[in-house]
């Protein structure tokens, strides 16, 4: 059974930093692309950042230069370092992982990020 366990959300002031981490487990064939998405109430879930197993990254325009995604393939973990946070970054963030063989999408339970003074 594949599980994604997230940690690191919380409350931070504008301009501050947070680090989100996600540990994936339960698939002996490993994981392909991993990443982070976010979703506000009543809105669609949007990509924030993704990273392939080879290390290729992709960022939403709104977070380029502020957020950095990384992963540890040996541990099946993905991390999102968020700097220069803005109030508009406030929402629930979801970890994503593509399990291999068969390829299946998995999501974490979501972690709240609140940027407010």
WOSUL-V664660 format. One record per pair of residues at least 4 apart in sequence whose C-alpha atoms are under 6 Angstrom apart, sorted by sequence separation. I is the first residue (numbers start at 0). J is the second residue. D is the distance in whole Angstrom. If there is no record, write none. Layout:
BEGIN
i = (I,I)
j = (J,J)
d = (D,D)
END
This chain:
BEGIN
i = (11,50,51,62,71,98,50,58,71,98,38,50,70,97,37,49,70,97,37,49,69,36,48,69,96,36,48,68,95,7,36,47,68,95,7,35,47,67,94,6,35,67,94,6,34,66,93,5,34,66,5,33,34,66,93,4,33,65,92,4,32,65,91,92,3,32,91,3,31,91,2,31,90,2,90,1,89,1,89,0,1,89,86,86,39,23,38,22,37,21,37,21,36,37,20,36,20,35,19,35,19,34,35,18,34,18,33,18,33,17,16,32,16,31,30,15,30,14,15,30,14,29,13,28,13,13,8,12,13,8,9,10,11,12,3,8,10,12)
j = (15,54,55,66,75,102,55,63,76,103,44,56,76,103,44,56,77,104,45,57,77,45,57,78,105,46,58,78,105,18,47,58,79,106,19,47,59,79,106,19,48,80,107,20,48,80,107,20,49,81,21,49,50,82,109,21,50,82,109,22,50,83,109,110,22,51,110,23,51,111,23,52,111,24,112,24,112,25,113,25,26,114,114,115,90,75,91,76,91,76,92,77,92,93,77,93,78,93,78,94,79,94,95,79,95,80,95,81,96,81,81,97,82,97,97,83,98,83,84,99,84,99,84,99,85,114,110,114,115,111,112,113,114,115,107,112,114,116)
d = (6,6,5,6,6,5,5,6,5,5,4,4,5,6,6,6,4,5,5,5,6,5,5,5,5,4,4,6,6,6,5,6,5,5,5,6,5,6,6,6,5,5,5,5,6,6,6,6,4,4,4,6,6,6,4,5,6,5,5,5,6,6,6,5,6,4,5,4,6,4,6,5,6,5,6,6,5,4,5,5,6,5,5,6,5,5,6,4,6,5,4,5,6,6,6,5,4,6,6,5,5,6,6,6,5,5,5,6,4,5,5,6,4,5,5,5,5,4,6,6,5,6,5,6,5,6,5,5,6,5,5,5,5,5,5,5,6,5)
END
